[in-house]
Amino acid sequence: MSWAFYPAQASFAQYAADWDRLNAALYGSHPYYDSRFVGPLLKYFADGKEILCVHREQGAINAAVILQARGMGRWAIFRPAQAQITPILVADAGLLKQLLKALPGFSWSIDFYAIDPRYAPAFSCTSDDVIISTQARTIGVESGTPFEAYWNHRPKNLRSNIRRYNNRLEREAGNSAFSCLNAVEAMTDGVRRFGELETAGWKAAAGTNVSIDNLQGQFYAEVLSRFAATSQAEVCELTIGGQLAASRLLIGNQQMQVILKTTYDEGLARFAPSRLMLYQLIERQLDQHPERTIEFYTNATWDQAEWASFSCNIHNVQLFRNGAAVLAYTFLKALKNRNQGNPVAEPHAEEVPTSLVVTSCASVGELVAEGVALDQFSANESIEDSLEWFDLLQKQVFPNDPGVRYYLATEQGKPAAILPLRKTRQGAVCTLESLSNYYTSLYPPLMDEACDSKVFGRLLAAATRDNRNAHVMRFAPMDPHSPAYPALLNELRATGWVPLTFFCFGNWFLKVDGSWDDYLSKRSGNLRSSIKRRNREFFARGGTLEIVSGAEDLEQGIAAYLEVYAASWKKPEPYPDFVPSLIRLLAAKGMLRLGIARLDGQAIAAQLWIVGKTKASIYKVAYHEAHATLSPGTVLTSYLLRHVIEHDQVNEVDFLIGDDEYKKIWMSDRRERWGIVAFNRRTFIGCILMAKEIVGRMVKRTSSNLVVKLSPPRHDSVSSQHG
């Protein structure tokens, strides 16, 4: 296995067939990755210094990417402005680490710009040698939805506007026509008309217009002609009163249609020709090609997002040689920014709506008093992903804490996201941290499904302005694969903080696949035997099991739980009313499964489980130490587990915090919970803390590597006897 390097501009045609084979195998022949698109990119926009990196395994090419040298040991993927996303034809991101070490000279980083994570190798957001940031948020229209159903789910305001523009068009301009050209010989003329329309607008003054006489126009004409040869390209046009009003260039494959470029006649703006054309284009695509997804591949504005049935963040990925290179890069960049004295950064105006409003409140009660509908932040799948959870936590754990704040972002009166925070001070260090403590198994900032991740930039900027003396921000524990985790990480950087990630704990969980018997068949023989034996002994002694889930017997259930907890090995709760209050809240939400094992009427084990729509979480477990020989915990766990599988029919059972050995026996999979710590480079203390953290990590990494290198090699020994 090895990487080889060739001049990209001169060699690409030779490897085009292998390139397209990889694209087909990895990404279903994505149009933007097609050699018919990438080849012209190199032809018209490369400077001749690009290299085609090809990886072979047993003589066959199994990976390819095109890079440019940036100088000083830094490389970047080849990405002209015409490429909205860029191809990494690699199945395993680990090959890219090998590429970094194989590149000519000493290379310490590669920048991969505009990466669509749906069509790219998986980069771990918890890896200490990768920085992932959001480059844009693209949108699209899903396949398989009839146009009428799609349109009925668009915002009322959008539907009303399109109706109004159509009425105006009929009233003032009379006839209009929508057409799509797809013949090879029509492509050049289509691009020519597109260019003439764009040249008449503002892009001509900016020098970014397409013209059949410039490189952009020639590029698009060639790309469209190549795709049209296989009926995979179109130039769609809208005419008003016989005059070209809007034009769109498209390429595609069997699974998707990609909008390359859009332009319209600015003199006809009162008719919104681009919008009217998009309406007709989507109607045509969904009716004639329901199997195709429509991909916009644009940094969508909030107006554009109204057309979308899905959205996706496009990433920039910076891959480093090792963790030490990341820390050194982060430290030097922070020092540079501090010397420049950059103020608190705000998101660019086009990235968030102008009508977005950020406010803050001291409690959930104040949020409710604001009159904003907060129903979508009510408990559903998890109690911790709800306002009820934060309200309970504040009332029971932080009742008189003046540092608690809820930062709320609303768009046209509708809540987009809520960031619950708490300000603390230890000595001279002021910290803004997630509203969480040891009762928290997962901290999720609350966000609407349609919320753009960049909204967190506004929330963080507001929190920073309100707390300019804060030196550290800390968010934990979090799911690194949740939308909020990379959003916070990226927007902390964007607002001038220096964030680093850290491991919190392992989390064991069960993917439920089938019945209780199916579950048992996949567990170890020891566990199956233990469950059978312990249940037989327990019931032979007259033991009973029950599950409290509602108001009936609720207080008796709480009393039994507290009785067991007091007789267990566990330390007394520092906030004794928290768990009883949580149990009552869960009962009211229909999410309570409080299991109790009794012997001769006495509660000897209790477990608090939380059940959402598809997930059960094992929150608290305890048993009476005097009855440990009966293993009432095993009996009760098997009883509750069977109940949530067969009765609640959950898809997942989560054992929450920790890598305890007993959890591995019951569960099937492991994942990790991570945190983010960020330092305020605008403050002296923030810089000192940042330097201490980075140097400490570098020393730890160096020590670990040294231990590995100095450790003697391991040899397996085999002893034998000869008679």
Number of C-alpha atoms within 10 A of each C-alpha: 11 14 20 14 19 14 14 25 22 14 13 21 14 10 16 16 13 19 24 19 18 23 25 15 12 18 17 17 21 20 23 19 24 22 22 19 21 22 18 19 22 21 16 14 17 16 10 13 12 21 22 22 18 23 22 14 11 8 9 11 18 19 23 25 21 25 21 21 18 13 9 11 15 16 21 20 21 25 22 14 8 14 17 20 21 22 26 23 26 21 19 13 17 12 16 23 17 14 21 21 15 15 17 11 9 13 19 18 25 25 21 22 22 22 22 23 14 11 19 18 19 13 16 14 19 20 14 18 19 22 23 20 22 20 17 21 21 22 24 24 22 19 17 14 17 14 17 11 9 18 18 10 14 15 11 11 10 16 16 10 14 16 13 12 17 15 14 15 20 13 10 11 13 12 12 15 14 16 15 17 17 23 18 19 12 16 25 20 14 23 26 19 20 29 23 18 22 23 20 15 17 12 13 16 10 9 9 12 21 26 23 20 10 11 14 20 19 18 24 26 23 19 22 29 23 20 24 22 13 12 16 19 26 26 26 21 25 24 17 19 13 12 12 21 26 28 29 23 24 23 23 25 19 14 16 23 24 21 19 20 17 15 23 24 20 18 10 15 12 10 22 20 26 21 19 19 23 18 16 13 20 18 18 13 19 22 15 11 17 19 16 21 22 24 21 21 22 18 18 21 17 14 10 16 19 19 22 20 18 14 19 15 22 23 20 19 21 18 27 24 20 16 18 20 18 22 21 14 13 18 18 11 13 23 15 13 14 18 11 9 11 13 11 16 18 16 16 10 9 11 17 19 16 11 10 16 17 20 16 19 17 18 19 19 10 12 20 12 10 11 9 13 12 15 10 15 17 17 18 18 17 19 21 22 19 20 22 18 19 21 16 18 21 20 15 17 18 16 13 10 14 12 15 22 22 22 22 24 23 17 16 11 13 14 23 25 26 25 20 25 22 21 19 17 12 7 6 8 14 19 23 24 21 21 25 23 13 8 14 19 22 20 23 25 23 22 23 14 10 13 16 24 24 20 25 29 24 23 24 23 22 20 21 21 11 11 14 14 16 23 27 26 25 20 23 25 25 23 19 20 14 10 17 20 22 21 19 22 27 23 26 24 18 19 22 23 26 24 21 22 19 15 15 16 18 17 21 23 22 20 15 19 12 12 13 16 9 11 19 16 11 10 14 12 11 10 14 14 11 15 19 14 13 18 21 13 15 19 13 9 12 11 19 16 19 16 21 20 24 18 13 10 12 18 14 11 23 21 14 22 27 18 19 24 24 17 15 20 12 11 8 10 11 8 9 12 11 16 19 17 15 19 25 19 17 24 20 13 17 16 24 25 25 26 23 29 26 18 17 10 10 15 22 29 32 31 24 23 27 26 25 19 13 15 22 29 22 20 16 17 20 23 28 21 17 10 14 13 8 16 20 28 22 18 23 25 20 18 19 24 19 18 16 24 21 13 10 16 17 19 16 19 25 21 25 20 22 15 16 12 8 8 19 16 13 22 20 16 12 15 12 19 23 21 21 23 22 25 28 28 26 23 16 12 19 24 21 15 19 25 17 12 16 19 16 12 15 18 13 13 15 14 12 11 12 11 11 11 10 8 9 8 7 6 6 4 5 5 4 5 4 3 3
